[in-house]
């Protein structure tokens, strides 16, 4: 085993947990973190005592409530969400469709919030899910407002394809991004799955930079884009104002 | 400085962040964590590289998106929330009042979710807020279904008071808890503030134990408790079923 720093070893225990592995035994953790059982035991005990992990009656470990409380302070996690939630709820009530909030992390979009009532149909995107930027509506809205060098690097790299309708031509993608900047709205039509369409708009922070994007996902067959556009734009502007943005 | 373990030092950096201090300079972190500037710098760098912290343009540190993603796996955090959210939304649409989800952590209730649209009035409880169990509706619902030894220890300790109406008499509290178990519903009337009332019900997990509580908070003056009770009970049963609970 190579020499690893103490922080690196402790963080590797946290990184052992993911959506496919939300509950792990001590043996699982030691294997997934690349640690001896003794080291894993010592680190897991420290994390459990602090509340970053919780041990259930069967001896299985889960992510703990205290880590969740600290993480709730993330400006791009729950803090953004707290400003956005009333507007997301209004958008949900106005459309009764799936509503999402997402941020950019490098070349991916990360969904930090979704609202989906029983009456909504179509794609259900889980919180924490990641997608390439050019595929989804929120991703296009975020990419269109990224620094030029980020957009250039993105368009020069290979563009992953999910359906026959996914934008994989960089020339077309550049044109779409210019159009998103012009209209303020991004539409992803059957780019993720063959039966879904999303309409997204960018959310601005107090300094005017784009910090997030909001979208509605609807079944492609019944999508009434002209009806959705103003609702999504209004929600994005409402959240931006709540974050301290002033138009113009 | 006393000898502290490596995990303890790293976790003290995370613990430096709280609701009153969501953004910290390196100097703040070193002081709040009780670490030398050199050690703080080394640990903050490791946490930032991993994504547990993020550094903004001004050099200030915030909790990072990656920590938020790991924390989203907490069964009592976002995982519970994902099962509960459709029912919380239904409850919100039915009442248009503040809706909460909470869990017990020792002798406190921790709010893990709230929904509050623009039309809702009254108390706004932030995610991650903590209250003594006997004060709030969700707290009473959770305490009433705690193991008997937890209830006994709680009733024997001094009972904090928030208003003139807060339950501070252990004999009365025991009677209220028995009533909550009998009816399945807890009402906290003007116990937190003089103008608010909450109606709460317990949420059961797959094994039948109580894992959370759901509530509606309304202004005391217009509170129509008989109307709220069935809605809150239905939401609690819906979430319980979504978690795998089977009645009877």
Interface residues (C-beta under 8 A of the other chain):
Chain A: X5 X6 X7 X8 X10 X11 X14 X15 X17 X18 X19 X22 X23 X42 X43 X46 X47 X50 X52 X54 X62 X63 X64 X65 X67 X68 X69 X70 X71 X72 X73 X74 X75 X76 X77 X78 X79 X82 X85 X86 X89 X90 X92 X93 X103 X105 X110 X112 X115 X116 X117 X118 X126 X127 X128
Chain B: X5 X6 X7 X8 X10 X11 X14 X15 X17 X18 X19 X22 X23 X42 X43 X46 X47 X50 X52 X54 X62 X63 X64 X65 X67 X68 X69 X70 X71 X72 X73 X74 X75 X76 X77 X78 X79 X82 X85 X86 X89 X90 X92 X93 X103 X105 X110 X112 X115 X116 X117 X118 X126 X127 X128
